Amino acid sequence: MSGHSKWHTIKHKKGVADAKRGQLFTKLIKEISIAARLGGGDPETNPRLRTAVLKARTGNMPKDNIDRAIKKGTGELEGVSYEEILYEAYGPGGVAILIDVLTDNKNRAAAEIRNLLNKGGGNLGAAGSVAYQFKRKGLINFDAKKYKEDDILAVAIDAGAEDVSNDGETIEVTTGPEELYNVQKALEAAGFQATLAELARVPRHHRDPGQRQDRESPQAR
């Protein structure tokens, strides 16, 4: 009976992990497809696609999945056409929120975003009411228990990074949006494996510690 229980526990944990992995891959595929549709299927000439592919590689997505997503975006393979929409909103206490959405149904996405905001005590803002408060940056995270900050700093700064910080658990490298790919590539070549690599929207001005940083999180609708 003990062995039976243990097997079901392992099976349950694996099922949860597989579901999360599937959700991540679905989101990454949509990001890659829209980047390829807007800027072409060559990562070397399409910075946005380079970033999306980099994020997929960090998430351990197989190369075949990445290639198929690019071909769907360029029209070489049939697939759903996604549209990118940026919503500007306010949360409880007037906190500014940016919501990046990838959707195949603009009307449904708008209704769902509005409903979620209303449930949480927020509301949609007018175009331009929030976006000016943020700037785009590249963020690359590493496990601080696995690597030394000084070792990452030496490579990152030489590759064009803007800053490196360490909160004790995560070493975070900050770059300009255009430099994200090259800095990550240099760090990988030096043997550093990132836990996260993405474009983020960070506040232009100092915020209180209790206020969170709003990151780009494209969600399918």
RANOR-V582122 format. One record per residue. N is the residue number from 0. RES is the residue in three letters. PHI is phi in radians with two decimals (* if undefined). OMEGA is omega in radians with two decimals (none if undefined). D_CENTER is the distance of its C-alpha to the mean C-alpha in whole Angstrom. Layout:
BEGIN
n:N res:RES phi:PHI omega:OMEGA d_center:D_CENTER
n:N res:RES phi:PHI omega:OMEGA d_center:D_CENTER
END
This chain:
BEGIN
n:0 res:MET phi:* omega:-3.13 d_center:43
n:1 res:SER phi:-1.11 omega:3.12 d_center:41
n:2 res:GLY phi:-1.10 omega:3.12 d_center:39
n:3 res:HIS phi:-1.05 omega:-3.14 d_center:39
n:4 res:SER phi:-1.12 omega:3.14 d_center:37
n:5 res:LYS phi:-1.10 omega:3.13 d_center:35
n:6 res:TRP phi:-1.07 omega:3.14 d_center:34
n:7 res:HIS phi:-1.15 omega:3.10 d_center:33
n:8 res:THR phi:-1.15 omega:3.12 d_center:31
n:9 res:ILE phi:-1.10 omega:-3.13 d_center:29
n:10 res:LYS phi:-1.07 omega:3.14 d_center:29
n:11 res:HIS phi:-1.13 omega:-3.14 d_center:27
n:12 res:LYS phi:-1.10 omega:3.13 d_center:24
n:13 res:LYS phi:-1.13 omega:3.13 d_center:24
n:14 res:GLY phi:-1.09 omega:3.12 d_center:23
n:15 res:VAL phi:-1.12 omega:-3.14 d_center:21
n:16 res:ALA phi:-1.11 omega:3.13 d_center:19
n:17 res:ASP phi:-1.13 omega:3.13 d_center:19
n:18 res:ALA phi:-1.14 omega:3.12 d_center:18
n:19 res:LYS phi:-1.12 omega:3.12 d_center:15
n:20 res:ARG phi:-1.11 omega:3.12 d_center:14
n:21 res:GLY phi:-1.11 omega:3.11 d_center:15
n:22 res:GLN phi:-1.12 omega:3.12 d_center:13
n:23 res:LEU phi:-1.11 omega:-3.13 d_center:10
n:24 res:PHE phi:-1.09 omega:3.13 d_center:12
n:25 res:THR phi:-1.06 omega:3.14 d_center:12
n:26 res:LYS phi:-1.16 omega:-3.13 d_center:9
n:27 res:LEU phi:-1.14 omega:3.11 d_center:8
n:28 res:ILE phi:-1.06 omega:3.13 d_center:12
n:29 res:LYS phi:-1.17 omega:3.11 d_center:12
n:30 res:GLU phi:-1.10 omega:-3.14 d_center:9
n:31 res:ILE phi:-1.12 omega:-3.09 d_center:11
n:32 res:SER phi:-1.08 omega:-3.11 d_center:14
n:33 res:ILE phi:-1.24 omega:3.09 d_center:14
n:34 res:ALA phi:-1.13 omega:3.13 d_center:13
n:35 res:ALA phi:-1.18 omega:-3.14 d_center:16
n:36 res:ARG phi:-1.15 omega:-3.07 d_center:18
n:37 res:LEU phi:-1.43 omega:-3.02 d_center:18
n:38 res:GLY phi:-2.19 omega:-3.13 d_center:18
n:39 res:GLY phi:1.67 omega:-3.00 d_center:20
n:40 res:GLY phi:-1.63 omega:3.14 d_center:19
n:41 res:ASP phi:-1.76 omega:-3.12 d_center:20
n:42 res:PRO phi:-1.03 omega:-3.10 d_center:17
n:43 res:GLU phi:-1.21 omega:-3.13 d_center:20
n:44 res:THR phi:-1.94 omega:-3.12 d_center:20
n:45 res:ASN phi:-2.21 omega:-3.08 d_center:17
n:46 res:PRO phi:-1.00 omega:-3.12 d_center:15
n:47 res:ARG phi:-1.16 omega:3.11 d_center:12
n:48 res:LEU phi:-1.16 omega:3.09 d_center:13
n:49 res:ARG phi:-1.00 omega:-3.13 d_center:13
n:50 res:THR phi:-1.14 omega:-3.13 d_center:9
n:51 res:ALA phi:-1.14 omega:3.11 d_center:8
n:52 res:VAL phi:-1.16 omega:3.10 d_center:11
n:53 res:LEU phi:-1.04 omega:3.14 d_center:10
n:54 res:LYS phi:-1.12 omega:3.12 d_center:7
n:55 res:ALA phi:-1.15 omega:3.11 d_center:9
n:56 res:ARG phi:-1.12 omega:3.10 d_center:12
n:57 res:THR phi:-1.10 omega:3.11 d_center:10
n:58 res:GLY phi:-1.50 omega:3.09 d_center:10
n:59 res:ASN phi:1.09 omega:3.06 d_center:14
n:60 res:MET phi:-1.32 omega:3.13 d_center:14
n:61 res:PRO phi:-1.05 omega:-3.11 d_center:17
n:62 res:LYS phi:-1.04 omega:3.14 d_center:18
n:63 res:ASP phi:-1.06 omega:3.11 d_center:20
n:64 res:ASN phi:-1.12 omega:3.13 d_center:17
n:65 res:ILE phi:-1.11 omega:-3.12 d_center:15
n:66 res:ASP phi:-1.09 omega:3.13 d_center:19
n:67 res:ARG phi:-1.13 omega:3.14 d_center:20
n:68 res:ALA phi:-1.11 omega:3.11 d_center:16
n:69 res:ILE phi:-1.12 omega:-3.12 d_center:17
n:70 res:LYS phi:-1.16 omega:3.06 d_center:21
n:71 res:LYS phi:-1.15 omega:-3.14 d_center:20
n:72 res:GLY phi:-1.18 omega:-3.11 d_center:18
n:73 res:THR phi:-1.48 omega:3.12 d_center:21
n:74 res:GLY phi:1.63 omega:3.11 d_center:24
n:75 res:GLU phi:-1.21 omega:3.05 d_center:25
n:76 res:LEU phi:-2.17 omega:3.10 d_center:24
n:77 res:GLU phi:-1.25 omega:3.13 d_center:25
n:78 res:GLY phi:-3.04 omega:3.12 d_center:22
n:79 res:VAL phi:-1.24 omega:3.11 d_center:21
n:80 res:SER phi:-1.65 omega:-3.11 d_center:20
n:81 res:TYR phi:-1.82 omega:3.11 d_center:17
n:82 res:GLU phi:-2.04 omega:-3.14 d_center:17
n:83 res:GLU phi:-1.75 omega:-3.13 d_center:14
n:84 res:ILE phi:-2.33 omega:3.07 d_center:15
n:85 res:LEU phi:-1.90 omega:3.08 d_center:15
n:86 res:TYR phi:-1.83 omega:3.07 d_center:17
n:87 res:GLU phi:-1.89 omega:-3.01 d_center:18
n:88 res:ALA phi:-2.58 omega:3.07 d_center:19
n:89 res:TYR phi:-2.20 omega:3.08 d_center:21
n:90 res:GLY phi:-1.72 omega:3.10 d_center:21
n:91 res:PRO phi:-0.98 omega:-3.13 d_center:24
n:92 res:GLY phi:1.37 omega:3.11 d_center:26
n:93 res:GLY phi:1.43 omega:3.14 d_center:24
n:94 res:VAL phi:-1.11 omega:-3.10 d_center:21
n:95 res:ALA phi:-1.37 omega:-3.13 d_center:19
n:96 res:ILE phi:-2.33 omega:2.98 d_center:16
n:97 res:LEU phi:-1.95 omega:-3.10 d_center:14
n:98 res:ILE phi:-2.19 omega:3.08 d_center:12
n:99 res:ASP phi:-1.64 omega:-3.07 d_center:10
n:100 res:VAL phi:-2.20 omega:2.92 d_center:12
n:101 res:LEU phi:-1.90 omega:-3.04 d_center:12
n:102 res:THR phi:-2.51 omega:3.02 d_center:16
n:103 res:ASP phi:-1.81 omega:3.12 d_center:19
n:104 res:ASN phi:-2.58 omega:-3.03 d_center:21
n:105 res:LYS phi:-1.10 omega:-3.10 d_center:21
n:106 res:ASN phi:-1.15 omega:3.14 d_center:24
n:107 res:ARG phi:-1.15 omega:3.14 d_center:22
n:108 res:ALA phi:-1.09 omega:-3.14 d_center:19
n:109 res:ALA phi:-1.08 omega:3.14 d_center:21
n:110 res:ALA phi:-1.14 omega:-3.13 d_center:23
n:111 res:GLU phi:-1.20 omega:3.11 d_center:21
n:112 res:ILE phi:-1.11 omega:-3.14 d_center:19
n:113 res:ARG phi:-1.08 omega:-3.14 d_center:22
n:114 res:ASN phi:-1.14 omega:3.12 d_center:23
n:115 res:LEU phi:-1.11 omega:3.13 d_center:21
n:116 res:LEU phi:-1.13 omega:3.14 d_center:21
n:117 res:ASN phi:-1.08 omega:3.13 d_center:25
n:118 res:LYS phi:-1.13 omega:-3.10 d_center:25
n:119 res:GLY phi:-1.62 omega:3.13 d_center:23
n:120 res:GLY phi:1.42 omega:3.12 d_center:25
n:121 res:GLY phi:-1.99 omega:3.11 d_center:23
n:122 res:ASN phi:-2.80 omega:3.10 d_center:24
n:123 res:LEU phi:-1.25 omega:3.09 d_center:22
n:124 res:GLY phi:-1.88 omega:3.11 d_center:23
n:125 res:ALA phi:-1.28 omega:3.11 d_center:25
n:126 res:ALA phi:-1.03 omega:3.14 d_center:23
n:127 res:GLY phi:1.56 omega:-3.07 d_center:22
n:128 res:SER phi:-1.36 omega:-3.05 d_center:23
n:129 res:VAL phi:-2.18 omega:-2.97 d_center:20
n:130 res:ALA phi:-0.97 omega:-3.09 d_center:18
n:131 res:TYR phi:-1.13 omega:-3.10 d_center:20
n:132 res:GLN phi:-1.44 omega:-3.07 d_center:19
n:133 res:PHE phi:-2.21 omega:3.03 d_center:16
n:134 res:LYS phi:-2.30 omega:-3.09 d_center:15
n:135 res:ARG phi:-1.55 omega:3.10 d_center:12
n:136 res:LYS phi:-2.43 omega:2.99 d_center:12
n:137 res:GLY phi:-1.59 omega:3.12 d_center:10
n:138 res:LEU phi:-2.20 omega:3.09 d_center:9
n:139 res:ILE phi:-2.24 omega:-3.08 d_center:11
n:140 res:ASN phi:-1.90 omega:3.11 d_center:12
n:141 res:PHE phi:-2.35 omega:3.12 d_center:15
n:142 res:ASP phi:-1.27 omega:-3.10 d_center:17
n:143 res:ALA phi:-1.22 omega:3.10 d_center:20
n:144 res:LYS phi:-1.41 omega:-3.06 d_center:23
n:145 res:LYS phi:-1.74 omega:-3.07 d_center:22
n:146 res:TYR phi:-2.23 omega:3.07 d_center:22
n:147 res:LYS phi:-1.68 omega:-3.11 d_center:24
n:148 res:GLU phi:-1.02 omega:-3.10 d_center:23
n:149 res:ASP phi:-1.09 omega:3.14 d_center:26
n:150 res:ASP phi:-1.17 omega:3.12 d_center:25
n:151 res:ILE phi:-1.21 omega:-3.13 d_center:21
n:152 res:LEU phi:-1.01 omega:-3.09 d_center:22
n:153 res:ALA phi:-1.05 omega:-3.12 d_center:25
n:154 res:VAL phi:-1.33 omega:-3.04 d_center:23
n:155 res:ALA phi:-1.10 omega:-3.11 d_center:20
n:156 res:ILE phi:-1.15 omega:3.10 d_center:22
n:157 res:ASP phi:-1.09 omega:-3.11 d_center:24
n:158 res:ALA phi:-1.49 omega:3.09 d_center:21
n:159 res:GLY phi:1.96 omega:3.11 d_center:21
n:160 res:ALA phi:-1.20 omega:3.13 d_center:18
n:161 res:GLU phi:-1.59 omega:-3.05 d_center:19
n:162 res:ASP phi:-2.81 omega:3.04 d_center:19
n:163 res:VAL phi:-2.36 omega:3.14 d_center:19
n:164 res:SER phi:-2.28 omega:-3.07 d_center:19
n:165 res:ASN phi:-2.52 omega:3.13 d_center:20
n:166 res:ASP phi:-1.77 omega:-3.14 d_center:20
n:167 res:GLY phi:1.74 omega:3.11 d_center:22
n:168 res:GLU phi:-1.97 omega:-3.08 d_center:20
n:169 res:THR phi:-2.26 omega:2.98 d_center:17
n:170 res:ILE phi:-1.68 omega:-3.07 d_center:17
n:171 res:GLU phi:-1.97 omega:3.09 d_center:14
n:172 res:VAL phi:-1.78 omega:3.13 d_center:15
n:173 res:THR phi:-1.89 omega:3.13 d_center:14
n:174 res:THR phi:-2.32 omega:2.92 d_center:15
n:175 res:GLY phi:-1.23 omega:-3.10 d_center:15
n:176 res:PRO phi:-1.03 omega:-3.12 d_center:13
n:177 res:GLU phi:-1.33 omega:-3.08 d_center:15
n:178 res:GLU phi:-1.61 omega:-3.05 d_center:16
n:179 res:LEU phi:-0.95 omega:-3.07 d_center:12
n:180 res:TYR phi:-1.09 omega:-3.09 d_center:13
n:181 res:ASN phi:-1.15 omega:3.13 d_center:17
n:182 res:VAL phi:-1.16 omega:3.12 d_center:16
n:183 res:GLN phi:-1.10 omega:3.13 d_center:14
n:184 res:LYS phi:-1.09 omega:3.14 d_center:17
n:185 res:ALA phi:-1.16 omega:3.13 d_center:20
n:186 res:LEU phi:-1.18 omega:3.09 d_center:18
n:187 res:GLU phi:-1.10 omega:-3.13 d_center:18
n:188 res:ALA phi:-1.10 omega:3.13 d_center:22
n:189 res:ALA phi:-1.49 omega:3.06 d_center:23
n:190 res:GLY phi:1.70 omega:-3.14 d_center:22
n:191 res:PHE phi:-1.67 omega:-3.13 d_center:19
n:192 res:GLN phi:-1.77 omega:-3.09 d_center:17
n:193 res:ALA phi:-1.33 omega:3.02 d_center:13
n:194 res:THR phi:-1.66 omega:3.13 d_center:12
n:195 res:LEU phi:-2.79 omega:3.03 d_center:8
n:196 res:ALA phi:-2.58 omega:-3.05 d_center:7
n:197 res:GLU phi:-2.78 omega:2.94 d_center:5
n:198 res:LEU phi:-1.50 omega:-3.12 d_center:6
n:199 res:ALA phi:-2.36 omega:3.02 d_center:7
n:200 res:ARG phi:-1.80 omega:-3.11 d_center:11
n:201 res:VAL phi:-1.98 omega:-3.11 d_center:13
n:202 res:PRO phi:-1.07 omega:3.08 d_center:17
n:203 res:ARG phi:-1.30 omega:-3.11 d_center:19
n:204 res:HIS phi:-2.13 omega:-3.13 d_center:22
n:205 res:HIS phi:-1.09 omega:3.06 d_center:22
n:206 res:ARG phi:-1.99 omega:3.06 d_center:22
n:207 res:ASP phi:-1.11 omega:-3.11 d_center:24
n:208 res:PRO phi:-0.96 omega:-3.11 d_center:22
n:209 res:GLY phi:-1.31 omega:-3.13 d_center:22
n:210 res:GLN phi:-1.59 omega:-3.04 d_center:19
n:211 res:ARG phi:-1.53 omega:3.04 d_center:16
n:212 res:GLN phi:-1.56 omega:-3.14 d_center:13
n:213 res:ASP phi:-1.58 omega:-3.14 d_center:11
n:214 res:ARG phi:-1.80 omega:3.07 d_center:7
n:215 res:GLU phi:-1.20 omega:3.12 d_center:6
n:216 res:SER phi:-2.38 omega:-3.13 d_center:6
n:217 res:PRO phi:-1.02 omega:-3.14 d_center:7
n:218 res:GLN phi:-2.15 omega:3.12 d_center:10
n:219 res:ALA phi:-1.38 omega:3.07 d_center:13
n:220 res:ARG phi:-2.19 omega:none d_center:16
END
